[in-house]
Amino acid sequence: MSRVELRALSKTFGPVHAVRDVSLDIPDHSFVTLLGPSGCGKTTTLNMIAGLERVSRGEILLDGRPITGWAPHERGMAMVFQNYALYPHMNVFDNIAFALKLQRRPRDEIDRRVRATAEALELGPLLGRRIAQLSGGQQQRVALARAMVKEPRVFLFDEPLSNLDAGLRTRMRVEIKRLHQQLRTTSIFVTHDQEEAMILSDFVAVMRDGIVVQYGPAQEIYRRPSHLYVATFIGKPRMGLVAGQLRAAAGNVELVAEGLHLRWPLDGPPPPALAAGEREVLLGVRAEDARLGPPGAEREGFTGEVELLEPLGSDTYVEVRRGPHRLTARVEPDSAPRIGDQVSIRIPWGRVHLFDAASERRVN
């Protein structure tokens, strides 16, 4: 087993708090991503797990055993770095074999393990080449092979795809996902790319300013963000928001905003968000949940002007403006309106996300 637990993990650099009381339970065999913008503390957290940064406060456990003070080579983990950290004076074989040679493994074992790992990553024909003779994708596969050959208990990935072009990055995501499904080694991955996190991960920890804002299954992070920051950070295009006053009146739930009055029929008691009466909220809706229709069909929505079209091949995103409010809907390319058209945009009540205007925390 390779379960990793972080208990109130913190790191300070002088007066700067890079990581603040991060607690995570990373299950055995899982793929977990630390996701957030630059400077949020995700790489520092990964480096503490690896033993490359000293912990200021808190504890790291591996299968229930404290490893906080252990040296990196004692932890049974393998790191894949952003810049690959390959040895340019060595060929591919020697780069992959380096850690095994340090462990003084028998020569035949080194040869067997290196060649088996190279074949798994389609590097067999390249074992004699120098690093400078490889493409970016091939170098990335060598970095993966060097980590795999150690047969680690935990894989650590520090933004390993950020230096690749878009097409190669997409292919390498698939390769990493395939390898994880094959090896089932516990993996912790750092990225600022939310699409990458959603594709690869079983669980995602969204970080900001050194803290974990939300941690959970990838789909839960997307479908039920617990905080406005998570809601707007995850998802492309960005979640549309309308700020206003939410209230229950005459059998409806209503949102009154600047130049806008939205109504939804109320079935049963008022929603929990209205337990204390009227409330200032931010209402969010994702593009795939909004519905376009002819102008004037304003049930559960409003009529506005098409201001922007974003054709992406299989889908087109349509941005609709009404006064200061802008929402985006996803449509099929053949049914997309034209810029300047008047359309209605409907927001199903069951698909809205409500956040308290003051705390920005989810309330529905």
Backbone torsions as a table, in degrees:
resi	resn	phi	psi	omega
1	MET	NA	153.6	-179.8
2	SER	-144.1	66.8	177.4
3	ARG	-90.6	129.8	-179.6
4	VAL	-110.4	131.2	177.6
5	GLU	-124.6	132.4	173.5
6	LEU	-110.5	127.4	-176.7
7	ARG	-120.7	105.1	177.0
8	ALA	49.2	47.4	-175.3
9	LEU	-75.4	129.4	-178.8
10	SER	-137.2	150.4	176.5
11	LYS	-142.8	127.6	176.1
12	THR	-120.3	144.2	172.1
13	PHE	-118.1	93.1	-173.3
14	GLY	63.3	-125.0	179.9
15	PRO	-82.0	-5.2	-175.3
16	VAL	-90.3	126.4	176.1
17	HIS	-95.0	97.6	-177.6
18	ALA	-76.1	-37.0	179.3
19	VAL	-135.8	134.5	-174.6
20	ARG	-126.2	109.7	169.2
21	ASP	47.6	51.5	179.0
22	VAL	-82.4	122.9	176.5
23	SER	-124.6	120.6	-179.7
24	LEU	-139.2	144.8	171.8
25	ASP	-114.6	109.7	-176.1
26	ILE	-103.5	106.7	-173.9
27	PRO	-66.4	156.8	174.3
28	ASP	-57.5	140.4	177.9
29	HIS	72.0	-1.4	-174.0
30	SER	-85.3	161.6	173.1
31	PHE	-114.3	113.1	-174.9
32	VAL	-118.2	133.5	179.0
33	THR	-112.2	133.2	168.4
34	LEU	-93.8	113.6	-170.0
35	LEU	-119.0	134.3	176.0
36	GLY	171.0	171.8	-179.8
37	PRO	-73.2	171.2	177.3
38	SER	-58.2	137.4	177.8
39	GLY	85.4	7.3	-177.0
40	CYS	-85.4	-9.8	177.8
41	GLY	103.9	3.7	-174.8
42	LYS	-69.1	-43.5	179.5
43	THR	-69.7	-37.0	176.5
44	THR	-62.0	-40.4	176.8
45	THR	-61.6	-45.5	179.4
46	LEU	-61.7	-41.9	-179.7
47	ASN	-65.2	-33.2	175.5
48	MET	-68.6	-39.1	177.2
49	ILE	-62.3	-39.6	-178.8
50	ALA	-74.7	-18.9	-175.4
51	GLY	90.6	10.1	180.0
52	LEU	-85.7	-17.6	174.2
53	GLU	-124.5	138.2	177.3
54	ARG	-75.2	138.6	179.6
55	VAL	-77.7	130.4	176.4
56	SER	-78.5	-38.9	179.1
57	ARG	-158.0	148.7	178.1
58	GLY	107.2	-170.2	-172.3
59	GLU	-146.8	146.8	173.6
60	ILE	-118.1	130.4	179.0
61	LEU	-122.2	141.7	174.2
62	LEU	-121.6	113.3	-175.3
63	ASP	53.4	40.3	175.8
64	GLY	85.0	-6.6	-179.4
65	ARG	-98.8	128.2	177.2
66	PRO	-64.8	128.3	179.8
67	ILE	-124.6	13.7	-172.6
68	THR	-54.2	-39.1	-177.4
69	GLY	-94.8	3.0	-177.4
70	TRP	-73.4	149.4	174.0
71	ALA	-70.6	156.1	-178.6
72	PRO	-53.4	-42.7	-175.5
73	HIS	-71.7	-12.4	179.4
74	GLU	-89.1	-7.5	-170.5
75	ARG	-89.9	-13.2	-179.8
76	GLY	70.4	32.0	-179.3
77	MET	-117.6	155.0	178.3
78	ALA	-128.9	134.4	-174.5
79	MET	-110.0	136.0	171.3
80	VAL	-112.7	116.1	-171.7
81	PHE	-89.9	162.2	179.4
82	GLN	-61.4	-40.2	-178.1
83	ASN	-97.4	13.9	177.2
84	TYR	73.0	-35.0	177.6
85	ALA	52.7	44.7	177.5
86	LEU	-87.8	159.1	-179.9
87	TYR	-93.7	108.7	-172.4
88	PRO	-67.9	-22.8	-178.0
89	HIS	-83.5	-5.5	179.3
90	MET	-106.4	156.3	173.2
91	ASN	-82.7	179.5	-175.7
92	VAL	-61.5	-43.9	-179.3
93	PHE	-57.5	-48.5	-175.9
94	ASP	-69.5	-32.4	175.1
95	ASN	-63.0	-45.3	-179.2
96	ILE	-67.6	-36.8	-174.5
97	ALA	-82.1	-8.4	-168.4
98	PHE	-54.3	-50.0	-177.3
99	ALA	-64.6	-36.1	180.0
100	LEU	-67.9	-35.6	177.6
101	LYS	-67.0	-38.7	176.9
102	LEU	-61.6	-32.3	178.9
103	GLN	-81.7	-0.5	-179.7
104	ARG	56.8	43.8	175.5
105	ARG	-71.0	152.7	176.7
106	PRO	-59.1	147.2	-175.3
107	ARG	-59.8	-41.0	-178.8
108	ASP	-67.8	-34.0	177.0
109	GLU	-66.9	-42.5	178.6
110	ILE	-59.7	-47.3	-178.6
111	ASP	-60.7	-44.3	-178.2
112	ARG	-64.2	-46.6	-176.0
113	ARG	-70.5	-38.5	179.1
114	VAL	-65.1	-44.8	-177.3
115	ARG	-69.3	-37.0	178.0
116	ALA	-65.4	-42.2	179.2
117	THR	-67.3	-41.4	179.5
118	ALA	-62.9	-40.2	178.3
119	GLU	-64.5	-39.0	-179.9
120	ALA	-62.3	-29.6	-178.7
121	LEU	-106.7	15.7	177.3
122	GLU	57.9	41.9	178.7
123	LEU	-109.5	1.2	-176.2
124	GLY	-49.7	-49.8	-178.1
125	PRO	-70.4	-8.6	-174.4
126	LEU	-104.7	4.0	-171.8
127	LEU	-61.2	-27.0	-179.2
128	GLY	-90.5	-4.0	-175.9
129	ARG	-83.5	152.2	172.7
130	ARG	-79.6	158.2	-176.5
131	ILE	-61.5	-37.7	-178.4
132	ALA	-63.9	-18.3	-179.7
133	GLN	-89.0	3.5	-176.3
134	LEU	-104.0	151.9	173.1
135	SER	-75.9	171.4	178.9
136	GLY	-60.4	-41.0	178.9
137	GLY	-66.6	-38.3	178.2
138	GLN	-67.1	-39.0	176.7
139	GLN	-63.2	-38.5	178.0
140	GLN	-63.9	-39.3	178.8
141	ARG	-67.5	-33.7	175.6
142	VAL	-64.7	-41.6	178.5
143	ALA	-62.6	-39.7	176.1
144	LEU	-64.8	-42.4	-179.3
145	ALA	-63.5	-39.9	-179.9
146	ARG	-63.2	-34.5	176.3
147	ALA	-74.4	-42.9	-176.8
148	MET	-63.7	-38.1	-172.9
149	VAL	-64.7	-20.9	177.8
150	LYS	-73.1	-14.8	-175.0
151	GLU	51.5	57.2	-173.3
152	PRO	-74.7	164.1	173.6
153	ARG	-79.5	-28.3	-178.6
154	VAL	-142.0	133.4	170.4
155	PHE	-94.1	136.7	175.5
156	LEU	-121.0	127.3	-177.5
157	PHE	-121.1	119.6	179.1
158	ASP	-105.6	89.7	-179.8
159	GLU	44.5	55.0	-171.6
160	PRO	-72.2	-11.1	-175.7
161	LEU	-108.4	0.4	-170.7
162	SER	-68.1	-20.8	-178.4
163	ASN	-93.7	5.1	-177.2
164	LEU	-97.4	153.7	174.8
165	ASP	-71.5	167.7	-169.5
166	ALA	-58.7	-46.2	-177.7
167	GLY	-65.1	-44.7	-179.7
168	LEU	-67.6	-36.0	178.9
169	ARG	-61.5	-42.1	178.8
170	THR	-62.7	-43.1	-179.4
171	ARG	-66.0	-38.5	-179.1
172	MET	-70.3	-31.4	173.3
173	ARG	-58.3	-46.6	179.8
174	VAL	-61.2	-40.7	-178.8
175	GLU	-64.0	-44.0	180.0
176	ILE	-65.9	-40.8	178.9
177	LYS	-64.5	-41.8	179.1
178	ARG	-62.9	-43.0	179.9
179	LEU	-63.9	-39.9	179.5
180	HIS	-65.1	-41.9	178.4
181	GLN	-64.4	-30.7	-179.9
182	GLN	-78.7	-44.5	-173.7
183	LEU	-90.0	-30.9	-179.3
184	ARG	57.5	32.1	175.8
185	THR	-84.5	134.4	177.2
186	THR	-53.8	130.7	-174.4
187	SER	-132.9	137.2	176.7
188	ILE	-122.9	122.6	-168.4
189	PHE	-123.0	133.9	178.3
190	VAL	-110.1	131.8	176.4
191	THR	-158.6	158.7	170.8
192	HIS	-102.8	-1.3	-174.8
193	ASP	-94.6	107.5	-175.9
194	GLN	-67.2	-29.5	177.0
195	GLU	-65.3	-41.7	176.7
196	GLU	-60.5	-44.1	-179.6
197	ALA	-62.1	-43.4	-178.3
198	MET	-66.5	-37.8	-177.2
199	ILE	-70.1	-40.6	-170.2
200	LEU	-90.2	-29.2	-157.9
201	SER	-94.3	147.6	162.7
202	ASP	-83.7	-41.6	-179.9
203	PHE	-132.8	148.2	179.8
204	VAL	-128.5	134.4	171.5
205	ALA	-110.5	111.8	179.6
206	VAL	-88.8	123.6	-174.3
207	MET	-114.4	149.9	173.2
208	ARG	-152.5	131.1	176.1
209	ASP	51.6	39.9	174.3
210	GLY	83.3	1.8	179.3
211	ILE	-119.8	157.5	174.2
212	VAL	-90.9	114.6	-178.8
213	VAL	-78.1	-39.7	177.6
214	GLN	-153.4	141.2	177.7
215	TYR	-136.1	129.3	179.7
216	GLY	176.2	-175.7	176.5
217	PRO	-56.3	145.9	-174.4
218	ALA	-56.1	-44.0	-178.5
219	GLN	-68.5	-33.2	177.4
220	GLU	-66.9	-39.8	177.1
221	ILE	-58.3	-38.9	-177.9
222	TYR	-77.5	-47.2	-172.8
223	ARG	-80.9	-30.4	-178.6
224	ARG	-133.9	66.3	178.0
225	PRO	-61.9	134.3	-175.4
226	SER	-84.5	-9.8	-174.3
227	HIS	-146.9	149.6	179.9
228	LEU	-57.7	-36.4	179.1
229	TYR	-59.1	-44.7	179.5
230	VAL	-66.3	-42.5	-178.0
231	ALA	-60.0	-39.1	-176.8
232	THR	-89.5	-19.2	177.9
233	PHE	-81.3	-36.5	-178.5
234	ILE	-94.6	130.7	175.0
235	GLY	111.7	135.7	174.1
236	LYS	-127.9	127.9	-4.9
237	PRO	-68.1	170.5	-178.8
238	ARG	-60.9	143.7	178.3
239	MET	-56.3	133.5	175.6
240	GLY	-77.8	144.6	-175.8
241	LEU	-130.3	143.3	172.5
242	VAL	-130.3	122.5	178.1
243	ALA	-92.1	132.6	-179.7
244	GLY	-173.5	-171.2	-178.9
245	GLN	-105.6	122.0	-179.6
246	LEU	-95.2	135.3	179.8
247	ARG	-154.7	161.8	173.8
248	ALA	-106.2	131.6	-177.9
249	ALA	-156.7	131.0	172.9
250	ALA	51.8	46.3	177.0
251	GLY	75.3	12.4	179.5
252	ASN	-126.9	157.7	161.6
253	VAL	-96.8	131.9	-176.8
254	GLU	-125.2	144.8	171.2
255	LEU	-120.9	117.8	179.8
256	VAL	-105.6	117.3	-179.3
257	ALA	-129.6	178.0	-179.1
258	GLU	-63.2	113.2	179.4
259	GLY	68.9	20.9	-173.8
260	LEU	-149.0	139.1	178.0
261	HIS	-140.8	104.0	-177.6
262	LEU	-100.7	142.6	-180.0
263	ARG	-133.5	141.1	172.6
264	TRP	-131.7	134.7	177.1
265	PRO	-59.4	138.1	-177.6
266	LEU	-99.5	112.5	175.5
267	ASP	-100.5	112.7	-179.5
268	GLY	87.4	-161.2	-176.9
269	PRO	-69.8	161.5	177.4
270	PRO	-58.9	152.1	-179.8
271	PRO	-65.0	157.7	-179.4
272	PRO	-54.6	-29.3	-180.0
273	ALA	-61.8	-20.2	-178.2
274	LEU	-107.2	19.0	-178.9
275	ALA	-58.8	-32.1	180.0
276	ALA	-101.6	17.8	179.8
277	GLY	94.9	-148.3	-179.2
278	GLU	-62.6	150.7	-175.0
279	ARG	-150.1	137.1	173.7
280	GLU	-80.5	122.3	-174.5
281	VAL	-135.2	167.3	165.7
282	LEU	-113.6	117.5	179.7
283	LEU	-95.4	126.2	-179.3
284	GLY	-114.6	146.8	176.0
285	VAL	-144.9	134.7	177.7
286	ARG	-84.5	155.3	-174.5
287	ALA	-59.6	-37.0	-178.0
288	GLU	-74.3	-12.9	-180.0
289	ASP	-96.5	-17.9	177.9
290	ALA	-80.3	150.1	-176.9
291	ARG	-125.6	130.6	176.5
292	LEU	-93.6	148.0	177.3
293	GLY	-152.0	-176.5	178.9
294	PRO	-68.6	156.3	180.0
295	PRO	-61.5	143.0	179.4
296	GLY	95.7	-17.2	178.3
297	ALA	-84.5	77.5	-167.1
298	GLU	-99.9	14.0	176.4
299	ARG	-62.3	123.9	-178.9
300	GLU	60.6	30.6	179.4
301	GLY	-170.7	-153.1	-178.4
302	PHE	-154.2	162.9	175.1
303	THR	-97.8	136.4	179.6
304	GLY	-150.6	-175.2	-176.7
305	GLU	-104.7	136.0	175.5
306	VAL	-70.4	118.3	-175.6
307	GLU	-106.0	-25.9	-175.4
308	LEU	-152.7	140.5	173.0
309	LEU	-119.6	135.6	176.7
310	GLU	-124.1	89.8	178.6
311	PRO	-76.3	128.2	-178.9
312	LEU	-124.0	30.0	179.6
313	GLY	85.9	-88.7	-177.3
314	SER	-75.3	-21.1	-179.5
315	ASP	-136.1	158.7	170.7
316	THR	-128.6	132.0	176.2
317	TYR	-98.1	130.0	-175.8
318	VAL	-115.4	117.4	177.8
319	GLU	-94.7	124.6	-177.0
320	VAL	-113.0	131.7	-178.5
321	ARG	-114.8	137.1	170.9
322	ARG	-136.3	104.0	-175.7
323	GLY	61.2	-129.0	179.8
324	PRO	-82.7	-1.0	-173.1
325	HIS	-98.6	136.3	177.5
326	ARG	-133.4	128.3	174.7
327	LEU	-129.6	153.6	-177.7
328	THR	-118.9	138.4	176.3
329	ALA	-122.5	147.4	176.3
330	ARG	-98.3	130.5	-179.9
331	VAL	-134.3	166.4	172.9
332	GLU	-72.2	143.4	-176.7
333	PRO	-54.7	-37.0	-177.0
334	ASP	-71.8	-17.8	-178.9
335	SER	-107.7	12.4	-177.9
336	ALA	-71.7	137.0	175.0
337	PRO	-75.0	-176.0	177.1
338	ARG	-107.6	156.5	176.7
339	ILE	-59.4	133.3	-178.1
340	GLY	96.2	-14.4	177.7
341	ASP	-65.9	150.3	171.0
342	GLN	-93.0	126.7	179.7
343	VAL	-139.3	160.2	170.5
344	SER	-99.4	148.0	176.2
345	ILE	-124.1	120.6	-176.2
346	ARG	-102.9	140.4	-177.2
347	ILE	-121.5	98.7	-179.8
348	PRO	-60.5	133.0	-177.2
349	TRP	-58.4	-37.0	-178.5
350	GLY	-68.8	-8.2	-178.3
351	ARG	-112.0	1.9	-177.6
352	VAL	-81.3	153.9	174.4
353	HIS	-116.1	127.1	-178.2
354	LEU	-113.8	130.8	179.7
355	PHE	-128.0	135.8	176.8
356	ASP	-61.6	132.6	-174.7
357	ALA	-65.0	-30.2	-177.0
358	ALA	-85.2	-53.0	-175.7
359	SER	-86.7	-18.7	-176.8
360	GLU	64.8	17.6	176.5
361	ARG	-91.7	150.5	-178.7
362	ARG	-64.2	140.8	-179.2
363	VAL	-125.5	6.2	176.4
364	ASN	-132.8	NA	NA
